[in-house]
Amino acid sequence: MDEFATAYLDNILIYSNSEEKHEGHVKWIMQRLLDAGLYLKPEKCEFHKDTVKYLGLNISTKGISTDEDKVETVKNVTGVLNPNNQYHSLLN
């Protein structure tokens, strides 16, 4: 499946070199899901996008970069390190 699609849990990313190939890839994935009795929620789907956010990454026709929203979230985490850079248990 990693030739034109990848999946993680309930996230599927379909990618292609051309729109013609992409249409075929989408149809192939959709048929596999239907054959397996799986369905998509239309409100969670995005089609024909040049840029998508997937698993904390921005993926586009220009390449892959880190999603800055995710980076900011990690930068703003508090209570994990004390001033001496010692880790504290989150569960105590």
PDB file of N, CA, C and O in Angstrom:
ATOM      1  N   MET A   1       0.812  -1.184   0.000  1.00  0.00           N
ATOM      2  CA  MET A   1       0.000   0.000   0.000  1.00  0.00           C
ATOM      3  C   MET A   1       0.865   1.261   0.000  1.00  0.00           C
ATOM      4  O   MET A   1       0.380   2.314  -0.414  1.00  0.00           O
ATOM      5  N   ASP A   2       2.100   1.204   0.438  1.00  0.00           N
ATOM      6  CA  ASP A   2       2.939   2.403   0.515  1.00  0.00           C
ATOM      7  C   ASP A   2       3.385   2.944  -0.845  1.00  0.00           C
ATOM      8  O   ASP A   2       4.204   3.862  -0.904  1.00  0.00           O
ATOM      9  N   GLU A   3       2.866   2.397  -1.915  1.00  0.00           N
ATOM     10  CA  GLU A   3       3.209   2.925  -3.237  1.00  0.00           C
ATOM     11  C   GLU A   3       2.478   4.225  -3.535  1.00  0.00           C
ATOM     12  O   GLU A   3       3.015   5.083  -4.236  1.00  0.00           O
ATOM     13  N   PHE A   4       1.262   4.391  -3.016  1.00  0.00           N
ATOM     14  CA  PHE A   4       0.490   5.605  -3.256  1.00  0.00           C
ATOM     15  C   PHE A   4      -0.431   5.968  -2.091  1.00  0.00           C
ATOM     16  O   PHE A   4      -1.244   6.886  -2.204  1.00  0.00           O
ATOM     17  N   ALA A   5      -0.307   5.256  -0.982  1.00  0.00           N
ATOM     18  CA  ALA A   5      -1.129   5.558   0.189  1.00  0.00           C
ATOM     19  C   ALA A   5      -0.436   5.057   1.441  1.00  0.00           C
ATOM     20  O   ALA A   5       0.368   4.125   1.405  1.00  0.00           O
ATOM     21  N   THR A   6      -0.769   5.700   2.544  1.00  0.00           N
ATOM     22  CA  THR A   6      -0.287   5.252   3.836  1.00  0.00           C
ATOM     23  C   THR A   6      -1.422   5.425   4.838  1.00  0.00           C
ATOM     24  O   THR A   6      -2.267   6.308   4.689  1.00  0.00           O
ATOM     25  N   ALA A   7      -1.431   4.589   5.840  1.00  0.00           N
ATOM     26  CA  ALA A   7      -2.499   4.665   6.833  1.00  0.00           C
ATOM     27  C   ALA A   7      -1.919   4.538   8.232  1.00  0.00           C
ATOM     28  O   ALA A   7      -0.963   3.800   8.467  1.00  0.00           O
ATOM     29  N   TYR A   8      -2.520   5.274   9.149  1.00  0.00           N
ATOM     30  CA  TYR A   8      -2.180   5.176  10.575  1.00  0.00           C
ATOM     31  C   TYR A   8      -3.485   5.310  11.336  1.00  0.00           C
ATOM     32  O   TYR A   8      -4.150   6.344  11.269  1.00  0.00           O
ATOM     33  N   LEU A   9      -3.852   4.257  12.062  1.00  0.00           N
ATOM     34  CA  LEU A   9      -5.125   4.190  12.769  1.00  0.00           C
ATOM     35  C   LEU A   9      -6.259   4.513  11.799  1.00  0.00           C
ATOM     36  O   LEU A   9      -6.484   3.760  10.851  1.00  0.00           O
ATOM     37  N   ASP A  10      -6.977   5.615  12.013  1.00  0.00           N
ATOM     38  CA  ASP A  10      -8.079   5.925  11.109  1.00  0.00           C
ATOM     39  C   ASP A  10      -7.739   7.056  10.141  1.00  0.00           C
ATOM     40  O   ASP A  10      -8.633   7.719   9.616  1.00  0.00           O
ATOM     41  N   ASN A  11      -6.451   7.273   9.909  1.00  0.00           N
ATOM     42  CA  ASN A  11      -5.991   8.303   8.970  1.00  0.00           C
ATOM     43  C   ASN A  11      -5.425   7.636   7.727  1.00  0.00           C
ATOM     44  O   ASN A  11      -4.556   6.769   7.825  1.00  0.00           O
ATOM     45  N   ILE A  12      -5.910   8.034   6.567  1.00  0.00           N
ATOM     46  CA  ILE A  12      -5.405   7.512   5.303  1.00  0.00           C
ATOM     47  C   ILE A  12      -4.947   8.692   4.467  1.00  0.00           C
ATOM     48  O   ILE A  12      -5.687   9.659   4.287  1.00  0.00           O
ATOM     49  N   LEU A  13      -3.739   8.613   3.961  1.00  0.00           N
ATOM     50  CA  LEU A  13      -3.204   9.637   3.066  1.00  0.00           C
ATOM     51  C   LEU A  13      -2.940   8.975   1.721  1.00  0.00           C
ATOM     52  O   LEU A  13      -2.195   7.999   1.632  1.00  0.00           O
ATOM     53  N   ILE A  14      -3.558   9.514   0.682  1.00  0.00           N
ATOM     54  CA  ILE A  14      -3.381   9.000  -0.675  1.00  0.00           C
ATOM     55  C   ILE A  14      -2.624  10.062  -1.461  1.00  0.00           C
ATOM     56  O   ILE A  14      -3.025  11.226  -1.475  1.00  0.00           O
ATOM     57  N   TYR A  15      -1.538   9.673  -2.111  1.00  0.00           N
ATOM     58  CA  TYR A  15      -0.699  10.617  -2.835  1.00  0.00           C
ATOM     59  C   TYR A  15      -0.373  10.063  -4.214  1.00  0.00           C
ATOM     60  O   TYR A  15      -0.322   8.849  -4.409  1.00  0.00           O
ATOM     61  N   SER A  16      -0.154  10.958  -5.163  1.00  0.00           N
ATOM     62  CA  SER A  16       0.078  10.549  -6.550  1.00  0.00           C
ATOM     63  C   SER A  16       0.916  11.588  -7.278  1.00  0.00           C
ATOM     64  O   SER A  16       1.029  12.736  -6.846  1.00  0.00           O
ATOM     65  N   ASN A  17       1.501  11.160  -8.391  1.00  0.00           N
ATOM     66  CA  ASN A  17       2.309  12.061  -9.211  1.00  0.00           C
ATOM     67  C   ASN A  17       1.481  12.879 -10.187  1.00  0.00           C
ATOM     68  O   ASN A  17       1.951  13.899 -10.691  1.00  0.00           O
ATOM     69  N   SER A  18       0.250  12.445 -10.461  1.00  0.00           N
ATOM     70  CA  SER A  18      -0.598  13.168 -11.406  1.00  0.00           C
ATOM     71  C   SER A  18      -2.055  13.044 -10.968  1.00  0.00           C
ATOM     72  O   SER A  18      -2.416  12.132 -10.224  1.00  0.00           O
ATOM     73  N   GLU A  19      -2.879  13.964 -11.435  1.00  0.00           N
ATOM     74  CA  GLU A  19      -4.298  13.916 -11.086  1.00  0.00           C
ATOM     75  C   GLU A  19      -4.964  12.667 -11.657  1.00  0.00           C
ATOM     76  O   GLU A  19      -5.843  12.082 -11.024  1.00  0.00           O
ATOM     77  N   GLU A  20      -4.548  12.264 -12.843  1.00  0.00           N
ATOM     78  CA  GLU A  20      -5.118  11.064 -13.470  1.00  0.00           C
ATOM     79  C   GLU A  20      -4.830   9.823 -12.615  1.00  0.00           C
ATOM     80  O   GLU A  20      -5.726   9.024 -12.346  1.00  0.00           O
ATOM     81  N   LYS A  21      -3.580   9.675 -12.197  1.00  0.00           N
ATOM     82  CA  LYS A  21      -3.219   8.547 -11.337  1.00  0.00           C
ATOM     83  C   LYS A  21      -3.932   8.654  -9.996  1.00  0.00           C
ATOM     84  O   LYS A  21      -4.375   7.649  -9.441  1.00  0.00           O
ATOM     85  N   HIS A  22      -4.043   9.884  -9.472  1.00  0.00           N
ATOM     86  CA  HIS A  22      -4.647  10.086  -8.168  1.00  0.00           C
ATOM     87  C   HIS A  22      -6.106   9.614  -8.154  1.00  0.00           C
ATOM     88  O   HIS A  22      -6.550   8.971  -7.203  1.00  0.00           O
ATOM     89  N   GLU A  23      -6.829   9.935  -9.198  1.00  0.00           N
ATOM     90  CA  GLU A  23      -8.223   9.506  -9.267  1.00  0.00           C
ATOM     91  C   GLU A  23      -8.318   7.982  -9.195  1.00  0.00           C
ATOM     92  O   GLU A  23      -9.185   7.447  -8.503  1.00  0.00           O
ATOM     93  N   GLY A  24      -7.441   7.288  -9.899  1.00  0.00           N
ATOM     94  CA  GLY A  24      -7.412   5.824  -9.854  1.00  0.00           C
ATOM     95  C   GLY A  24      -7.035   5.299  -8.479  1.00  0.00           C
ATOM     96  O   GLY A  24      -7.606   4.319  -8.003  1.00  0.00           O
ATOM     97  N   HIS A  25      -6.072   5.953  -7.842  1.00  0.00           N
ATOM     98  CA  HIS A  25      -5.646   5.543  -6.501  1.00  0.00           C
ATOM     99  C   HIS A  25      -6.778   5.718  -5.484  1.00  0.00           C
ATOM    100  O   HIS A  25      -7.011   4.843  -4.649  1.00  0.00           O
ATOM    101  N   VAL A  26      -7.477   6.856  -5.562  1.00  0.00           N
ATOM    102  CA  VAL A  26      -8.589   7.104  -4.639  1.00  0.00           C
ATOM    103  C   VAL A  26      -9.679   6.054  -4.844  1.00  0.00           C
ATOM    104  O   VAL A  26     -10.204   5.504  -3.877  1.00  0.00           O
ATOM    105  N   LYS A  27     -10.015   5.780  -6.094  1.00  0.00           N
ATOM    106  CA  LYS A  27     -11.042   4.766  -6.382  1.00  0.00           C
ATOM    107  C   LYS A  27     -10.619   3.397  -5.856  1.00  0.00           C
ATOM    108  O   LYS A  27     -11.444   2.663  -5.313  1.00  0.00           O
ATOM    109  N   TRP A  28      -9.352   3.049  -6.011  1.00  0.00           N
ATOM    110  CA  TRP A  28      -8.859   1.752  -5.547  1.00  0.00           C
ATOM    111  C   TRP A  28      -8.991   1.641  -4.027  1.00  0.00           C
ATOM    112  O   TRP A  28      -9.469   0.629  -3.513  1.00  0.00           O
ATOM    113  N   ILE A  29      -8.560   2.695  -3.304  1.00  0.00           N
ATOM    114  CA  ILE A  29      -8.654   2.695  -1.839  1.00  0.00           C
ATOM    115  C   ILE A  29     -10.116   2.638  -1.403  1.00  0.00           C
ATOM    116  O   ILE A  29     -10.472   1.864  -0.515  1.00  0.00           O
ATOM    117  N   MET A  30     -10.952   3.447  -2.021  1.00  0.00           N
ATOM    118  CA  MET A  30     -12.370   3.463  -1.653  1.00  0.00           C
ATOM    119  C   MET A  30     -13.010   2.089  -1.860  1.00  0.00           C
ATOM    120  O   MET A  30     -13.824   1.658  -1.043  1.00  0.00           O
ATOM    121  N   GLN A  31     -12.654   1.407  -2.932  1.00  0.00           N
ATOM    122  CA  GLN A  31     -13.205   0.073  -3.193  1.00  0.00           C
ATOM    123  C   GLN A  31     -12.724  -0.927  -2.154  1.00  0.00           C
ATOM    124  O   GLN A  31     -13.501  -1.769  -1.704  1.00  0.00           O
ATOM    125  N   ARG A  32     -11.431  -0.845  -1.757  1.00  0.00           N
ATOM    126  CA  ARG A  32     -10.916  -1.744  -0.722  1.00  0.00           C
ATOM    127  C   ARG A  32     -11.655  -1.532   0.598  1.00  0.00           C
ATOM    128  O   ARG A  32     -11.990  -2.493   1.290  1.00  0.00           O
ATOM    129  N   LEU A  33     -11.907  -0.268   0.940  1.00  0.00           N
ATOM    130  CA  LEU A  33     -12.643   0.029   2.170  1.00  0.00           C
ATOM    131  C   LEU A  33     -14.066  -0.526   2.098  1.00  0.00           C
ATOM    132  O   LEU A  33     -14.553  -1.129   3.054  1.00  0.00           O
ATOM    133  N   LEU A  34     -14.719  -0.322   0.969  1.00  0.00           N
ATOM    134  CA  LEU A  34     -16.076  -0.827   0.788  1.00  0.00           C
ATOM    135  C   LEU A  34     -16.111  -2.344   0.871  1.00  0.00           C
ATOM    136  O   LEU A  34     -16.989  -2.915   1.516  1.00  0.00           O
ATOM    137  N   ASP A  35     -15.151  -3.000   0.214  1.00  0.00           N
ATOM    138  CA  ASP A  35     -15.069  -4.469   0.246  1.00  0.00           C
ATOM    139  C   ASP A  35     -14.888  -4.993   1.676  1.00  0.00           C
ATOM    140  O   ASP A  35     -15.350  -6.085   2.008  1.00  0.00           O
ATOM    141  N   ALA A  36     -14.214  -4.204   2.512  1.00  0.00           N
ATOM    142  CA  ALA A  36     -13.970  -4.611   3.899  1.00  0.00           C
ATOM    143  C   ALA A  36     -15.113  -4.198   4.828  1.00  0.00           C
ATOM    144  O   ALA A  36     -15.069  -4.465   6.029  1.00  0.00           O
ATOM    145  N   GLY A  37     -16.130  -3.552   4.272  1.00  0.00           N
ATOM    146  CA  GLY A  37     -17.257  -3.116   5.084  1.00  0.00           C
ATOM    147  C   GLY A  37     -16.956  -1.879   5.911  1.00  0.00           C
ATOM    148  O   GLY A  37     -17.607  -1.629   6.925  1.00  0.00           O
ATOM    149  N   LEU A  38     -15.970  -1.105   5.478  1.00  0.00           N
ATOM    150  CA  LEU A  38     -15.587   0.114   6.193  1.00  0.00           C
ATOM    151  C   LEU A  38     -16.137   1.333   5.457  1.00  0.00           C
ATOM    152  O   LEU A  38     -16.244   1.341   4.231  1.00  0.00           O
ATOM    153  N   TYR A  39     -16.480   2.354   6.223  1.00  0.00           N
ATOM    154  CA  TYR A  39     -17.060   3.560   5.645  1.00  0.00           C
ATOM    155  C   TYR A  39     -16.332   4.783   6.149  1.00  0.00           C
ATOM    156  O   TYR A  39     -15.740   4.771   7.228  1.00  0.00           O
ATOM    157  N   LEU A  40     -16.381   5.854   5.349  1.00  0.00           N
ATOM    158  CA  LEU A  40     -15.743   7.118   5.704  1.00  0.00           C
ATOM    159  C   LEU A  40     -16.790   8.113   6.167  1.00  0.00           C
ATOM    160  O   LEU A  40     -17.943   8.059   5.738  1.00  0.00           O
ATOM    161  N   LYS A  41     -16.388   9.018   7.043  1.00  0.00           N
ATOM    162  CA  LYS A  41     -17.251  10.125   7.428  1.00  0.00           C
ATOM    163  C   LYS A  41     -16.896  11.292   6.505  1.00  0.00           C
ATOM    164  O   LYS A  41     -15.791  11.829   6.591  1.00  0.00           O
ATOM    165  N   PRO A  42     -17.813  11.690   5.628  1.00  0.00           N
ATOM    166  CA  PRO A  42     -17.500  12.756   4.662  1.00  0.00           C
ATOM    167  C   PRO A  42     -16.963  14.030   5.308  1.00  0.00           C
ATOM    168  O   PRO A  42     -16.106  14.699   4.730  1.00  0.00           O
ATOM    169  N   GLU A  43     -17.457  14.376   6.504  1.00  0.00           N
ATOM    170  CA  GLU A  43     -17.006  15.608   7.144  1.00  0.00           C
ATOM    171  C   GLU A  43     -15.557  15.535   7.605  1.00  0.00           C
ATOM    172  O   GLU A  43     -14.960  16.565   7.919  1.00  0.00           O
ATOM    173  N   LYS A  44     -14.985  14.340   7.652  1.00  0.00           N
ATOM    174  CA  LYS A  44     -13.585  14.182   8.054  1.00  0.00           C
ATOM    175  C   LYS A  44     -12.657  14.004   6.850  1.00  0.00           C
ATOM    176  O   LYS A  44     -11.445  13.868   7.016  1.00  0.00           O
ATOM    177  N   CYS A  45     -13.221  14.004   5.644  1.00  0.00           N
ATOM    178  CA  CYS A  45     -12.440  13.748   4.435  1.00  0.00           C
ATOM    179  C   CYS A  45     -12.058  15.044   3.735  1.00  0.00           C
ATOM    180  O   CYS A  45     -12.793  16.032   3.761  1.00  0.00           O
ATOM    181  N   GLU A  46     -10.894  15.011   3.111  1.00  0.00           N
ATOM    182  CA  GLU A  46     -10.437  16.107   2.267  1.00  0.00           C
ATOM    183  C   GLU A  46      -9.948  15.500   0.961  1.00  0.00           C
ATOM    184  O   GLU A  46      -9.194  14.527   0.966  1.00  0.00           O
ATOM    185  N   PHE A  47     -10.374  16.070  -0.142  1.00  0.00           N
ATOM    186  CA  PHE A  47      -9.973  15.555  -1.450  1.00  0.00           C
ATOM    187  C   PHE A  47      -9.374  16.670  -2.295  1.00  0.00           C
ATOM    188  O   PHE A  47      -9.725  17.841  -2.152  1.00  0.00           O
ATOM    189  N   HIS A  48      -8.458  16.278  -3.181  1.00  0.00           N
ATOM    190  CA  HIS A  48      -7.830  17.186  -4.149  1.00  0.00           C
ATOM    191  C   HIS A  48      -7.201  18.388  -3.468  1.00  0.00           C
ATOM    192  O   HIS A  48      -7.467  19.533  -3.836  1.00  0.00           O
ATOM    193  N   LYS A  49      -6.363  18.122  -2.472  1.00  0.00           N
ATOM    194  CA  LYS A  49      -5.655  19.167  -1.750  1.00  0.00           C
ATOM    195  C   LYS A  49      -4.180  19.135  -2.144  1.00  0.00           C
ATOM    196  O   LYS A  49      -3.598  18.064  -2.316  1.00  0.00           O
ATOM    197  N   ASP A  50      -3.584  20.311  -2.284  1.00  0.00           N
ATOM    198  CA  ASP A  50      -2.147  20.390  -2.562  1.00  0.00           C
ATOM    199  C   ASP A  50      -1.330  20.328  -1.271  1.00  0.00           C
ATOM    200  O   ASP A  50      -0.150  19.978  -1.293  1.00  0.00           O
ATOM    201  N   THR A  51      -1.964  20.669  -0.147  1.00  0.00           N
ATOM    202  CA  THR A  51      -1.308  20.649   1.154  1.00  0.00           C
ATOM    203  C   THR A  51      -2.256  20.030   2.168  1.00  0.00           C
ATOM    204  O   THR A  51      -3.439  20.367   2.209  1.00  0.00           O
ATOM    205  N   VAL A  52      -1.729  19.116   2.991  1.00  0.00           N
ATOM    206  CA  VAL A  52      -2.538  18.501   4.050  1.00  0.00           C
ATOM    207  C   VAL A  52      -1.717  18.417   5.329  1.00  0.00           C
ATOM    208  O   VAL A  52      -0.487  18.377   5.295  1.00  0.00           O
ATOM    209  N   LYS A  53      -2.425  18.389   6.464  1.00  0.00           N
ATOM    210  CA  LYS A  53      -1.788  18.119   7.748  1.00  0.00           C
ATOM    211  C   LYS A  53      -2.050  16.655   8.044  1.00  0.00           C
ATOM    212  O   LYS A  53      -3.197  16.208   8.037  1.00  0.00           O
ATOM    213  N   TYR A  54      -0.983  15.909   8.306  1.00  0.00           N
ATOM    214  CA  TYR A  54      -1.097  14.465   8.532  1.00  0.00           C
ATOM    215  C   TYR A  54      -0.094  14.059   9.596  1.00  0.00           C
ATOM    216  O   TYR A  54       1.114  14.171   9.390  1.00  0.00           O
ATOM    217  N   LEU A  55      -0.585  13.591  10.722  1.00  0.00           N
ATOM    218  CA  LEU A  55       0.249  13.083  11.810  1.00  0.00           C
ATOM    219  C   LEU A  55       1.298  14.095  12.255  1.00  0.00           C
ATOM    220  O   LEU A  55       2.456  13.738  12.476  1.00  0.00           O
ATOM    221  N   GLY A  56       0.895  15.353  12.384  1.00  0.00           N
ATOM    222  CA  GLY A  56       1.801  16.384  12.876  1.00  0.00           C
ATOM    223  C   GLY A  56       2.749  16.939  11.834  1.00  0.00           C
ATOM    224  O   GLY A  56       3.703  17.642  12.168  1.00  0.00           O
ATOM    225  N   LEU A  57       2.494  16.630  10.587  1.00  0.00           N
ATOM    226  CA  LEU A  57       3.331  17.138   9.496  1.00  0.00           C
ATOM    227  C   LEU A  57       2.484  17.908   8.500  1.00  0.00           C
ATOM    228  O   LEU A  57       1.300  17.618   8.328  1.00  0.00           O
ATOM    229  N   ASN A  58       3.089  18.887   7.844  1.00  0.00           N
ATOM    230  CA  ASN A  58       2.488  19.545   6.693  1.00  0.00           C
ATOM    231  C   ASN A  58       3.083  18.871   5.468  1.00  0.00           C
ATOM    232  O   ASN A  58       4.297  18.906   5.263  1.00  0.00           O
ATOM    233  N   ILE A  59       2.246  18.269   4.669  1.00  0.00           N
ATOM    234  CA  ILE A  59       2.712  17.566   3.473  1.00  0.00           C
ATOM    235  C   ILE A  59       2.132  18.281   2.267  1.00  0.00           C
ATOM    236  O   ILE A  59       0.921  18.474   2.168  1.00  0.00           O
ATOM    237  N   SER A  60       3.013  18.675   1.348  1.00  0.00           N
ATOM    238  CA  SER A  60       2.565  19.399   0.163  1.00  0.00           C
ATOM    239  C   SER A  60       3.333  18.928  -1.058  1.00  0.00           C
ATOM    240  O   SER A  60       4.213  18.072  -0.972  1.00  0.00           O
ATOM    241  N   THR A  61       2.981  19.501  -2.183  1.00  0.00           N
ATOM    242  CA  THR A  61       3.685  19.190  -3.420  1.00  0.00           C
ATOM    243  C   THR A  61       5.126  19.694  -3.374  1.00  0.00           C
ATOM    244  O   THR A  61       5.957  19.287  -4.186  1.00  0.00           O
ATOM    245  N   LYS A  62       5.422  20.585  -2.420  1.00  0.00           N
ATOM    246  CA  LYS A  62       6.776  21.136  -2.276  1.00  0.00           C
ATOM    247  C   LYS A  62       7.634  20.376  -1.276  1.00  0.00           C
ATOM    248  O   LYS A  62       8.844  20.592  -1.209  1.00  0.00           O
ATOM    249  N   GLY A  63       7.019  19.483  -0.494  1.00  0.00           N
ATOM    250  CA  GLY A  63       7.783  18.716   0.471  1.00  0.00           C
ATOM    251  C   GLY A  63       7.047  18.528   1.782  1.00  0.00           C
ATOM    252  O   GLY A  63       5.836  18.727   1.872  1.00  0.00           O
ATOM    253  N   ILE A  64       7.808  18.138   2.800  1.00  0.00           N
ATOM    254  CA  ILE A  64       7.254  17.851   4.119  1.00  0.00           C
ATOM    255  C   ILE A  64       7.911  18.771   5.139  1.00  0.00           C
ATOM    256  O   ILE A  64       9.126  18.965   5.130  1.00  0.00           O
ATOM    257  N   SER A  65       7.084  19.335   6.022  1.00  0.00           N
ATOM    258  CA  SER A  65       7.604  20.172   7.095  1.00  0.00           C
ATOM    259  C   SER A  65       6.810  19.896   8.370  1.00  0.00           C
ATOM    260  O   SER A  65       5.735  19.299   8.331  1.00  0.00           O
ATOM    261  N   THR A  66       7.350  20.334   9.479  1.00  0.00           N
ATOM    262  CA  THR A  66       6.696  20.142  10.769  1.00  0.00           C
ATOM    263  C   THR A  66       5.522  21.100  10.886  1.00  0.00           C
ATOM    264  O   THR A  66       5.613  22.256  10.473  1.00  0.00           O
ATOM    265  N   ASP A  67       4.425  20.622  11.447  1.00  0.00           N
ATOM    266  CA  ASP A  67       3.264  21.460  11.719  1.00  0.00           C
ATOM    267  C   ASP A  67       3.615  22.371  12.885  1.00  0.00           C
ATOM    268  O   ASP A  67       3.783  21.895  14.008  1.00  0.00           O
ATOM    269  N   GLU A  68       3.728  23.663  12.642  1.00  0.00           N
ATOM    270  CA  GLU A  68       4.161  24.618  13.669  1.00  0.00           C
ATOM    271  C   GLU A  68       3.209  24.654  14.865  1.00  0.00           C
ATOM    272  O   GLU A  68       3.642  24.940  15.981  1.00  0.00           O
ATOM    273  N   ASP A  69       1.924  24.371  14.655  1.00  0.00           N
ATOM    274  CA  ASP A  69       0.981  24.314  15.782  1.00  0.00           C
ATOM    275  C   ASP A  69       1.402  23.231  16.774  1.00  0.00           C
ATOM    276  O   ASP A  69       1.312  23.422  17.987  1.00  0.00           O
ATOM    277  N   LYS A  70       1.860  22.095  16.250  1.00  0.00           N
ATOM    278  CA  LYS A  70       2.298  20.991  17.115  1.00  0.00           C
ATOM    279  C   LYS A  70       3.599  21.362  17.837  1.00  0.00           C
ATOM    280  O   LYS A  70       3.775  21.032  19.009  1.00  0.00           O
ATOM    281  N   VAL A  71       4.498  22.041  17.144  1.00  0.00           N
ATOM    282  CA  VAL A  71       5.763  22.458  17.753  1.00  0.00           C
ATOM    283  C   VAL A  71       5.486  23.419  18.906  1.00  0.00           C
ATOM    284  O   VAL A  71       6.085  23.289  19.974  1.00  0.00           O
ATOM    285  N   GLU A  72       4.592  24.374  18.706  1.00  0.00           N
ATOM    286  CA  GLU A  72       4.253  25.329  19.762  1.00  0.00           C
ATOM    287  C   GLU A  72       3.647  24.620  20.971  1.00  0.00           C
ATOM    288  O   GLU A  72       3.942  24.974  22.112  1.00  0.00           O
ATOM    289  N   THR A  73       2.813  23.633  20.727  1.00  0.00           N
ATOM    290  CA  THR A  73       2.215  22.881  21.830  1.00  0.00           C
ATOM    291  C   THR A  73       3.287  22.218  22.670  1.00  0.00           C
ATOM    292  O   THR A  73       3.235  22.271  23.899  1.00  0.00           O
ATOM    293  N   VAL A  74       4.255  21.596  22.026  1.00  0.00           N
ATOM    294  CA  VAL A  74       5.333  20.924  22.755  1.00  0.00           C
ATOM    295  C   VAL A  74       6.198  21.947  23.490  1.00  0.00           C
ATOM    296  O   VAL A  74       6.607  21.707  24.626  1.00  0.00           O
ATOM    297  N   LYS A  75       6.479  23.079  22.854  1.00  0.00           N
ATOM    298  CA  LYS A  75       7.283  24.117  23.508  1.00  0.00           C
ATOM    299  C   LYS A  75       6.615  24.650  24.762  1.00  0.00           C
ATOM    300  O   LYS A  75       7.294  25.050  25.708  1.00  0.00           O
ATOM    301  N   ASN A  76       5.292  24.657  24.776  1.00  0.00           N
ATOM    302  CA  ASN A  76       4.551  25.244  25.890  1.00  0.00           C
ATOM    303  C   ASN A  76       4.188  24.248  26.981  1.00  0.00           C
ATOM    304  O   ASN A  76       3.460  24.604  27.907  1.00  0.00           O
ATOM    305  N   VAL A  77       4.667  23.023  26.904  1.00  0.00           N
ATOM    306  CA  VAL A  77       4.393  22.038  27.942  1.00  0.00           C
ATOM    307  C   VAL A  77       5.155  22.447  29.193  1.00  0.00           C
ATOM    308  O   VAL A  77       6.348  22.745  29.136  1.00  0.00           O
ATOM    309  N   THR A  78       4.459  22.459  30.316  1.00  0.00           N
ATOM    310  CA  THR A  78       5.109  22.811  31.578  1.00  0.00           C
ATOM    311  C   THR A  78       4.935  21.670  32.573  1.00  0.00           C
ATOM    312  O   THR A  78       4.043  20.833  32.432  1.00  0.00           O
ATOM    313  N   GLY A  79       5.783  21.653  33.558  1.00  0.00           N
ATOM    314  CA  GLY A  79       5.664  20.668  34.618  1.00  0.00           C
ATOM    315  C   GLY A  79       6.358  19.354  34.329  1.00  0.00           C
ATOM    316  O   GLY A  79       6.275  18.433  35.141  1.00  0.00           O
ATOM    317  N   VAL A  80       7.034  19.234  33.210  1.00  0.00           N
ATOM    318  CA  VAL A  80       7.730  17.993  32.910  1.00  0.00           C
ATOM    319  C   VAL A  80       9.165  18.065  33.408  1.00  0.00           C
ATOM    320  O   VAL A  80       9.685  17.088  33.947  1.00  0.00           O
ATOM    321  N   LEU A  81       9.802  19.206  33.233  1.00  0.00           N
ATOM    322  CA  LEU A  81      11.171  19.391  33.709  1.00  0.00           C
ATOM    323  C   LEU A  81      11.176  20.397  34.855  1.00  0.00           C
ATOM    324  O   LEU A  81      10.466  21.401  34.809  1.00  0.00           O
ATOM    325  N   ASN A  82      11.973  20.126  35.876  1.00  0.00           N
ATOM    326  CA  ASN A  82      12.138  21.131  36.915  1.00  0.00           C
ATOM    327  C   ASN A  82      13.293  22.046  36.503  1.00  0.00           C
ATOM    328  O   ASN A  82      13.917  21.807  35.469  1.00  0.00           O
ATOM    329  N   PRO A  83      13.594  23.090  37.287  1.00  0.00           N
ATOM    330  CA  PRO A  83      14.675  24.010  36.895  1.00  0.00           C
ATOM    331  C   PRO A  83      16.036  23.333  36.706  1.00  0.00           C
ATOM    332  O   PRO A  83      16.894  23.875  36.010  1.00  0.00           O
ATOM    333  N   ASN A  84      16.246  22.179  37.301  1.00  0.00           N
ATOM    334  CA  ASN A  84      17.519  21.466  37.152  1.00  0.00           C
ATOM    335  C   ASN A  84      17.484  20.471  36.001  1.00  0.00           C
ATOM    336  O   ASN A  84      18.352  19.606  35.888  1.00  0.00           O
ATOM    337  N   ASN A  85      16.478  20.603  35.155  1.00  0.00           N
ATOM    338  CA  ASN A  85      16.293  19.709  33.998  1.00  0.00           C
ATOM    339  C   ASN A  85      16.123  18.244  34.400  1.00  0.00           C
ATOM    340  O   ASN A  85      16.550  17.341  33.680  1.00  0.00           O
ATOM    341  N   GLN A  86      15.499  18.021  35.549  1.00  0.00           N
ATOM    342  CA  GLN A  86      15.184  16.676  35.989  1.00  0.00           C
ATOM    343  C   GLN A  86      13.714  16.406  35.690  1.00  0.00           C
ATOM    344  O   GLN A  86      12.849  17.241  35.954  1.00  0.00           O
ATOM    345  N   TYR A  87      13.449  15.236  35.140  1.00  0.00           N
ATOM    346  CA  TYR A  87      12.068  14.882  34.797  1.00  0.00           C
ATOM    347  C   TYR A  87      11.263  14.538  36.035  1.00  0.00           C
ATOM    348  O   TYR A  87      11.741  13.850  36.936  1.00  0.00           O
ATOM    349  N   HIS A  88      10.047  15.023  36.063  1.00  0.00           N
ATOM    350  CA  HIS A  88       9.107  14.688  37.128  1.00  0.00           C
ATOM    351  C   HIS A  88       8.071  13.721  36.568  1.00  0.00           C
ATOM    352  O   HIS A  88       7.692  13.806  35.400  1.00  0.00           O
ATOM    353  N   SER A  89       7.636  12.836  37.386  1.00  0.00           N
ATOM    354  CA  SER A  89       6.594  11.915  36.969  1.00  0.00           C
ATOM    355  C   SER A  89       5.299  12.693  36.788  1.00  0.00           C
ATOM    356  O   SER A  89       4.918  13.478  37.656  1.00  0.00           O
ATOM    357  N   LEU A  90       4.613  12.476  35.654  1.00  0.00           N
ATOM    358  CA  LEU A  90       3.336  13.129  35.425  1.00  0.00           C
ATOM    359  C   LEU A  90       2.238  12.521  36.282  1.00  0.00           C
ATOM    360  O   LEU A  90       1.198  13.143  36.498  1.00  0.00           O
ATOM    361  N   LEU A  91       2.466  11.302  36.772  1.00  0.00           N
ATOM    362  CA  LEU A  91       1.461  10.616  37.573  1.00  0.00           C
ATOM    363  C   LEU A  91       1.745  10.721  39.062  1.00  0.00           C
ATOM    364  O   LEU A  91       0.885  10.388  39.877  1.00  0.00           O
ATOM    365  N   ASN A  92       2.926  11.175  39.427  1.00  0.00           N
ATOM    366  CA  ASN A  92       3.391  11.256  40.816  1.00  0.00           C
ATOM    367  C   ASN A  92       3.350   9.895  41.438  1.00  0.00           C
ATOM    368  O   ASN A  92       3.702   9.740  42.607  1.00  0.00           O
TER     369      ASN A  92
END
